[in-house]
Amino acid sequence: MSLDEFLHHLHFDIEKASIPNWEVDWEDKPLPYKLYRGLPVVPLSLEVPLTLDREKQPAAPDLSKIGHFLWYVYGLTQFSQSVFSLNSTEKTPELMQSYRRFAPSGGALYPNELYVYLKIEDLPVGVYHYDVAHHRLVLLREGNFDSYIARALGNRCEIPACFGTVFISTVFWKNFFKYNNFSYRLQGLDAGVLIGQLMEVSKRFGFESGVYFQFLDRAMNHLLGLTEKEESVYGVIPLSVEPTIWSANGCEKDRMVSAAELCRELTPIHPHHYVRSQRLKEYPMLTKLNEVSMLDSTTKFQLIEANEKECFEGQAVALPHAERQSYDLGSVCRKRFSPDMDFILGKVSLLEIAKLLRGAMDSFLYRNDLEAVHQKNEPRVSLNVCLYNVEGIPNGAYQYDSTSHQLRPVNVGDHRLLLQSGMSLYNVNLLQVPLCIHVTGVKDYYKTTLGYRGYRIQQMEAGMLVQRLLLSAGASGMGGHPLLGYDSNLCDEIYRMGPQGKTSLIQIPIGPYRQRPWLIGGLSS
């Protein structure tokens, strides 16, 4: 199967992309977090603040603040125990236990890992792994790597002015063991959701941030001591509190760096880590896609041309002015909930829709290396929504125009039954959902410009927008459940996206919900 066929099937016909007769070996499942052994560790403060109600003024962080930041981004936050299945013939219910984090993940498997290069007081300068299980830092390399990281980014960021740099990686086996080849799509989305959470937390801590999707992969993996067939960096996010030069293209002369020459500058490291699985299987399609997506020279970094503004037809529904959402991020993160059969149909007001959509798209604006700083690109991912029982708006499918803050009608009518018929699992009753949102993007994932790397970048941007939607929904007292088990072709027909060359990337039902019968406990003070 060619890579183009694989990615097409991954989105439109998952059965053709899946490994036949796949059986999940639950007894040999990996840990949802990486555990290093035999390396120096630095404990982080457990006295985590429970509120993040406003953005702080920029100030150089200390170790305590870094610990709080990392916990809100990716720390273990909840332990839950729920009834997995129960019917009249079962005497004892089957319980499902899991550790949760503020950023959601498909199957709560968390395939991503978080590494940080830090230059702060009371901590040796170096590269660390965030040990989620113990809330501590594990030292991988000690030393100043400003020049190395800057050159691996093509000298497009003033790394010496940054107090830290975050590396988001993907460990392929962590969710491949369950989802087989479908995990490739999930891994990009999960990485994006995590980046979305990181960006929102950064704002509350007064950190300036930006996302680099293009970098010298092997150089970054070499710095962290990663085995590229097992794990690879997907995103790099510098953090600063000082005025910093951010660029998407940098100086052409300075950008002529190769991964091979950078790797020769550092001695390889092979830190030992514990996986728990004893019978790891191969994942050749994931390995091949990761390899062809790698960039070995900074001259291969590309910018995406500005998108043409989309032309809408039909009478638009003007949404009411919505002030920028102000909420306690800590409280919203703790209350975030993914309803299954817990949705309850309730009337949603026009203002609530306006706040949800505006809040998600406004917070989605961020620095990145896909467009020049002076460009005012249309978003590469956008929002469509099927509405039912929304005050002042006829039932139907709409496109959200974020520039004019309007809903453009595409297909009037109640589409709930049609959407329900497209679900591969009936774990959500869409008849009880007033808003079914679809994050959309171009079908070709900018392959001409970005190659196969464009696919995972598109999935990451979709994930980033998903997390903004979930936080915006939580701030409005609603729940949202990201879903990939749906018929993309059917949704594309509802929104009539064929002529636009677009497709729906992920489906998120959003609405009021009732509390679920489960035992749940917070892991914070």
Helices and strands as residue ranges (DSSP letters): H 3-12, H 14-17, G 26-28, E 35-36, E 41-43, H 63-74, E 78-85, E 94-100, G 106-108, E 112-118, E 126-131, E 136-142, H 146-152, G 159-161, E 164-171, H 173-179, G 180-182, H 183-205, E 208-209, H 217-224, E 231-240, H 259-263, E 273-274, H 284-293, G 298-300, E 317-318, H 329-335, H 350-364, E 382-387, E 396-401, E 406-412, H 416-421, G 430-432, E 435-442, H 447-450, H 453-475, E 479-480, H 488-494, G 498-500, E 502-511, E 518-522
